[in-house]
């Protein structure tokens, strides 16, 4: 029994899932504490800080993250050192550039930035960007090496540390929003210092960066950067457009509840994608096309069946989830906006059914070195999403309509992504669902055999 449990606990998919679950738990619980610690308007400012920071992160790390995972998955020691050095160099230059732009904008447009609720972001994100650089570099190297145990450890230190701050604040301290942001900076600094001291971030390889490896990462990154930015826009455009509408920060806070639940729903998806991408990339680099297809079928199908169950639970218990996450002030119909948050959650549960195939077609295109096709797919999705959001917010003045736009753009993304990947791999749509049935049959048989 102990041997079986140990084997499961150290399996890549389990460790990846555990890492994402830890982030989700701390994020979910911390989000609930924050929603109860501040008025709706102040909480909306925090949501803007986090969502804006996440968007910038996509630019900073989108340049190299996907590329570094692909290229060091099958590289020798010399090339590995050069790629990691280039990853550090490019990330550092991008961080300096972003910090300068934000500082200048804060100096020139301080009043409009403050009125829009972005003052905390423009003031403090430049410092946060430097503090998180070693931490994020370590995570991407660990993912490429499939060291999910170390990823779990660092994420617990980072996410768990900030959650302890939030819990202590809720119970005893009653800090201001600014003080909590400063605490966030400190926690991220601790995680980065640990990664630096342990050598996990690869800083020692910075001098080994070469023009060739810089170019290789940038050539791949010119597509994946905009793909990741576009992917983030699919999530953050809703918040941004709502914040600029007459509905304001209060509507942002209301919409953030179902958005947070959607993030929770995506935990298994991120976990499986994190393990699938290095495997598919390695197989592709060795021209093992059938192995690439096999991994794609298995992972896509397994997650799809899992999401059917998750979406059903989310739809049925939407009111309960809203109450747990946001508290009584977000339950029922909001008297000012007339929005029932639980109904938005139900719309997102339908949207969730499309996510596995959407994410895995993107992973598949990147793994076979077709990032340009993945970018094209995301561009179409972003255009449709932004147009849908503008209509929903300024014409219909409806938050549920914003959520419905998510279903439309994701369906189109699935169609485009599958079309491009099918042209490269000659896929069978039916095989996706058949592989899932076989996956769960084999998993059941293994469990039954091990515990027999």
C-alpha positions in Angstrom: 0.0 0.0 0.0 2.8 2.5 1.0 4.6 1.7 -2.2 1.5 2.4 -4.3 0.8 5.7 -2.6 4.5 6.7 -2.9 4.4 5.9 -6.6 1.3 8.0 -7.2 2.5 10.9 -5.0 5.7 11.3 -7.1 4.1 10.8 -10.5 4.5 13.9 -12.8 0.8 14.5 -13.4 0.0 14.2 -9.7 2.8 16.6 -8.7 1.8 19.1 -11.4 -1.8 18.9 -10.3 -0.7 19.3 -6.6 1.2 22.4 -7.5 -1.7 24.0 -9.3 -4.1 22.9 -6.5 -1.9 24.6 -3.9 -1.9 27.8 -5.9 -5.6 27.5 -6.5 -6.4 26.8 -2.8 -4.3 29.8 -1.5 -5.6 32.0 -4.3 -9.2 30.9 -3.8 -9.0 31.3 0.0 -7.0 34.5 -0.2 -9.5 35.9 -2.7 -12.4 35.1 -0.3 -10.6 36.8 2.6 -9.8 39.9 0.5 -13.5 40.1 -0.7 -14.5 40.2 3.0 -11.7 42.5 4.1 -12.4 45.5 1.9 -15.3 47.5 0.5 -16.4 46.6 -3.1 -14.6 49.6 -4.6 -11.3 48.9 -2.9 -11.5 45.2 -3.7 -12.0 46.2 -7.4 -8.7 48.2 -7.2 -7.0 45.1 -6.0 -8.5 43.1 -8.9 -7.2 45.7 -11.3 -3.7 45.5 -9.8 -3.6 41.7 -10.1 -5.2 41.5 -13.6 -2.9 44.2 -15.0 0.2 42.6 -13.5 -0.8 39.2 -15.0 -1.2 40.9 -18.4 2.3 42.4 -18.2 3.7 39.1 -17.0 2.5 37.6 -20.3 4.7 40.0 -22.2 7.7 39.7 -20.0 7.8 35.9 -19.9 6.0 35.2 -23.1 9.1 36.1 -25.0 11.0 33.1 -23.8 9.0 30.8 -21.5 7.4 28.5 -24.1 10.5 28.6 -26.2 12.9 27.7 -23.4 10.7 24.7 -22.4 10.7 23.4 -25.9 14.4 23.9 -26.6 16.0 22.7 -23.4 13.7 19.6 -23.2 16.0 17.8 -25.6 19.2 19.9 -25.4 22.7 18.8 -24.4 24.5 20.4 -21.4 26.3 23.1 -23.5 23.2 24.2 -25.4 21.1 24.0 -22.2 23.4 26.5 -20.4 23.3 28.9 -23.4 19.5 28.8 -23.7 19.1 29.4 -19.9 21.5 32.3 -20.1 19.6 33.8 -23.0 16.4 33.3 -21.1 17.8 35.4 -18.2 19.2 38.1 -20.5 16.1 38.6 -22.5 13.9 38.6 -19.4 16.0 41.1 -17.6 16.0 43.5 -20.6 12.2 43.2 -21.0 11.7 43.8 -17.3 13.9 47.0 -17.4 12.0 48.3 -20.4 8.5 47.6 -18.9 9.6 49.3 -15.6 10.7 52.4 -17.4 7.5 52.7 -19.4 5.3 52.3 -16.3 7.3 54.8 -14.3 7.1 57.4 -17.1 3.4 56.9 -17.6 2.8 57.3 -13.8 4.8 60.6 -13.9 3.0 62.0 -17.0 -0.6 60.7 -16.4 -0.8 60.4 -12.6 -4.4 61.9 -12.3 -6.1 59.8 -15.0 -4.4 56.7 -13.7 -5.6 57.4 -10.2 -9.2 58.1 -11.3 -9.3 54.8 -13.3 -8.2 52.8 -10.2 -4.7 51.8 -11.6 -2.6 53.9 -9.2 -1.3 50.9 -7.2 -0.3 49.1 -10.3 1.7 51.8 -11.9 3.4 52.7 -8.6 4.4 49.2 -7.4 4.4 46.8 -10.3 7.8 48.0 -11.6 9.4 46.8 -8.3 7.4 43.6 -8.2 8.6 42.8 -11.7 12.3 42.7 -10.6 11.5 40.8 -7.5 9.7 38.0 -9.3 12.3 37.5 -12.1 14.4 34.8 -10.4 11.3 33.1 -9.1 9.6 32.9 -12.5 12.8 31.8 -14.3 13.2 29.0 -11.9 9.7 27.8 -12.5 10.1 27.6 -16.2 13.4 25.7 -16.0 11.8 23.2 -13.6 8.8 22.7 -15.9 11.1 21.9 -18.8 13.0 19.4 -16.6 9.7 18.1 -15.2 10.8 18.8 -11.7 7.3 19.2 -10.4 8.2 18.5 -6.8 10.4 21.6 -6.7 7.7 23.6 -8.4 5.3 22.5 -5.7 7.7 23.6 -3.0 8.3 27.0 -4.4 4.7 27.7 -5.1 3.7 26.7 -1.6 6.4 29.1 -0.2 5.2 32.0 -2.5 1.4 31.5 -2.6 1.2 30.0 0.9 3.3 32.9 2.4 1.0 35.5 1.0 -2.1 33.6 2.1 -0.7 33.6 5.7 -0.4 37.4 5.4 -4.0 37.7 4.2 -5.3 35.4 6.9 -3.4 37.2 9.7 -4.7 40.5 8.3 -8.3 39.3 8.2 -8.2 38.0 11.8 -6.0 40.6 13.5 -4.1 43.3 11.6 -6.7 45.1 9.4 -4.0 46.4 7.0 -4.7 48.9 4.3 -4.7 47.8 0.6 -1.3 49.5 0.1 0.2 47.6 3.1 -1.0 44.3 1.6 0.7 45.1 -1.7 3.9 45.8 0.2 3.5 42.4 1.9 3.1 40.8 -1.5 6.4 42.3 -2.6 8.1 40.9 0.4 6.8 37.4 -0.1 7.8 37.3 -3.7 11.2 38.6 -2.8 11.6 35.7 -0.3 10.7 33.1 -3.0 13.1 34.6 -5.5 16.0 34.7 -2.9 15.5 31.0 -2.2 15.6 30.2 -6.0 18.7 32.3 -6.4 20.6 30.8 -3.5 19.7 27.2 -4.6 20.7 28.0 -8.1 17.3 27.0 -9.5 16.9 30.2 -11.5 19.9 29.6 -13.7 21.4 33.0 -13.1 24.9 31.6 -13.2 24.4 30.8 -16.9 23.7 34.5 -17.8 27.3 35.0 -19.2 26.8 32.0 -21.4 24.1 33.6 -23.5 25.0 33.7 -27.2 23.7 35.6 -30.2 22.5 32.4 -31.7 20.5 31.2 -28.7 19.1 34.7 -28.2 17.9 34.7 -31.8 16.5 31.2 -31.5 14.4 32.1 -28.5 13.3 35.5 -29.9 12.3 33.9 -33.3 10.1 31.5 -31.5 9.1 34.1 -28.9 7.9 36.7 -31.4 4.9 34.4 -31.9 4.4 33.0 -28.4 4.7 36.5 -26.8 1.7 37.8 -28.6 -0.1 34.4 -28.2 0.3 34.7 -24.4 -0.7 38.3 -24.5 -3.7 37.4 -26.6 -4.6 34.6 -24.3 -4.4 36.9 -21.3 -6.5 39.5 -23.1 -9.2 36.8 -23.5 -9.3 36.8 -19.7 -8.4 40.4 -18.8 -10.3 42.2 -21.6 -13.5 41.6 -19.9 -12.3 43.3 -16.7 -10.6 46.1 -18.5 -13.6 47.0 -20.7 -16.0 46.7 -17.7 -13.7 49.0 -15.6 -13.8 51.7 -18.4 -17.6 51.5 -18.6 -20.1 53.5 -16.5 -20.6 50.4 -14.4 -17.1 51.0 -12.9 -15.1 49.1 -10.1 -18.2 47.7 -8.4 -19.1 45.8 -11.6 -15.4 44.6 -11.8 -15.7 43.2 -8.3 -19.0 41.4 -9.2 -17.6 39.9 -12.4 -14.3 38.9 -10.6 -16.2 36.2 -8.5 -17.2 34.0 -11.5 -13.9 34.7 -13.1 -12.1 33.4 -10.0 -14.3 30.3 -10.0 -13.4 29.7 -13.7 -9.7 29.8 -12.7 -10.4 27.1 -10.2 -12.1 25.1 -12.9 -9.0 25.3 -15.0 -6.6 23.8 -12.4 -6.6 20.3 -14.0 -6.2 21.8 -17.4 -3.1 23.8 -16.5 -1.6 20.8 -14.8 -2.1 18.4 -17.7 -0.9 21.0 -20.2 2.2 21.5 -18.2 3.2 17.8 -18.4 1.9 17.3 -22.0 3.9 20.2 -23.6 7.5 18.9 -22.7 6.5 15.4 -23.8 5.0 16.5 -27.1 7.9 18.9 -27.8 10.5 16.2 -27.1 8.7 13.7 -29.4 8.3 16.4 -32.1 12.0 17.3 -32.0 12.9 13.6 -32.6 10.3 13.5 -35.4 8.0 10.9 -33.5 4.8 12.2 -35.0 2.7 9.2 -33.8 3.9 9.8 -30.2 2.9 13.5 -30.5 -0.6 12.4 -31.7 -0.9 9.8 -28.9 -0.1 12.3 -26.2 -2.5 14.9 -27.7 -5.3 12.4 -27.9 -4.8 11.0 -24.4 -4.5 14.3 -22.6 -7.2 16.2 -24.5 -9.7 13.3 -24.0 -9.0 12.8 -20.4 -9.4 16.5 -19.5 -12.5 16.8 -21.6 -14.3 14.0 -19.7 -13.1 15.5 -16.4 -14.5 18.9 -17.4 -17.9 17.6 -18.2 -18.1 16.5 -14.5 -16.6 19.8 -13.2 -18.9 22.0 -15.4 -22.0 20.0 -14.2 -21.1 20.6 -10.5 -20.3 24.3 -11.1 -23.6 24.8 -12.9 -25.8 23.1 -10.2 -24.0 24.6 -7.2 -23.3 28.1 -8.6 -25.1 29.9 -5.8 -23.2 28.0 -3.1 -19.8 28.7 -4.8 -20.6 32.4 -5.0 -21.5 32.5 -1.3 -18.4 30.7 -0.3 -16.0 32.8 -2.4 -17.5 36.3 -2.2 -19.8 36.2 0.9 -23.4 37.4 1.3 -22.7 40.7 -0.3 -22.2 38.9 -3.7 -25.1 36.5 -3.3 -28.4 37.0 -5.0 -29.2 39.9 -7.3 -27.1 43.1 -6.8 -29.4 46.0 -6.1 -27.3 48.5 -7.9 -26.3 46.7 -11.1 -29.2 44.2 -11.1 -26.7 41.4 -11.7 -27.1 37.8 -10.4 -23.5 36.6 -10.0 -24.5 32.9 -9.9 -26.0 33.2 -13.4 -22.7 34.4 -14.7 -21.1 31.4 -13.1 -23.5 29.1 -14.9 -22.6 30.7 -18.2 -18.9 30.1 -17.5 -19.6 26.5 -16.7 -20.8 26.0 -20.3 -17.7 27.9 -21.5 -15.6 25.5 -19.5 -16.7 22.5 -21.7 -14.7 24.0 -24.6 -11.5 24.8 -22.7 -9.7 21.4 -23.0 -9.7 21.2 -26.7 -8.9 24.9 -27.0 -5.9 24.7 -24.7 -4.6 21.4 -26.1 -4.7 22.5 -29.8 -2.6 25.5 -28.8 -0.2 23.3 -26.9 0.0 21.0 -29.9 0.8 23.7 -32.3 3.6 25.1 -30.1 5.1 21.7 -29.5 5.4 21.0 -33.3 7.0 24.4 -33.9 3.9 26.1 -35.4 3.6 29.0 -33.0 2.5 31.3 -35.8 -0.6 29.2 -36.4 -1.4 29.3 -32.7 -1.0 33.1 -32.7 -3.4 33.4 -35.7 -5.9 31.4 -33.7 -5.6 33.6 -30.6 -5.8 36.8 -32.7 -9.2 35.7 -34.1 -10.4 34.9 -30.6 -9.2 38.2 -29.1 -10.9 40.3 -31.9 -14.2 38.4 -31.4 -14.0 38.7 -27.6 -13.3 42.5 -27.6 -16.1 43.1 -30.1 -18.4 41.0 -28.0 -17.4 42.7 -24.8 -17.9 46.2 -26.2 -21.4 45.3 -27.4 -22.3 43.6 -24.1 -21.0 46.5 -21.9 -21.8 49.7 -23.9 -24.9 48.5 -25.9 -26.6 45.9 -23.8 -25.1 47.0 -20.5 -25.1 43.4 -19.4 -22.4 41.4 -17.5 -24.0 38.0 -18.4 -23.6 39.1 -22.1 -19.9 39.6 -21.4 -19.7 36.0 -20.1 -21.7 34.7 -23.1 -19.1 36.3 -25.5 -16.5 33.9 -23.9 -18.5 30.9 -25.2 -18.5 32.4 -28.7 -14.8 33.2 -29.0 -13.7 29.9 -27.4 -15.9 27.8 -29.9 -14.3 29.7 -32.8 -10.8 29.1 -31.3 -11.5 25.4 -31.0 -12.5 25.2 -34.7 -9.5 27.2 -35.9 -7.0 25.3 -33.6 -8.2 21.9 -34.6 -8.2 22.8 -38.3 -4.5 23.9 -38.2 -3.4 21.0 -36.1 -5.3 18.5 -38.2 -3.4 19.8 -41.3 -0.1 19.0 -39.6 -0.9 15.7 -37.8 -4.0 14.3 -39.7 -6.0 13.9 -36.6 -9.2 11.9 -35.9 -11.8 13.9 -34.0 -13.5 10.6 -32.8 -10.2 9.3 -31.4 -10.1 12.2 -28.9 -13.2 10.8 -27.2 -12.2 7.2 -27.6 -8.8 7.8 -26.0 -10.4 9.3 -22.9 -12.5 6.2 -22.3 -9.4 4.0 -22.7 -7.4 6.3 -20.4 -9.9 6.0 -17.5 -10.4 2.3 -18.1 -6.6 1.7 -17.8 -6.4 4.0 -14.8 -9.2 2.0 -13.1 -7.5 -1.3 -13.9 -4.2 -0.1 -12.5 -5.8 1.2 -9.3 -7.7 -2.1 -8.9 -4.6 -4.1 -9.5 -2.4 -2.1 -7.1 -4.9 -2.3 -4.3 -6.0 -5.9 -4.9 
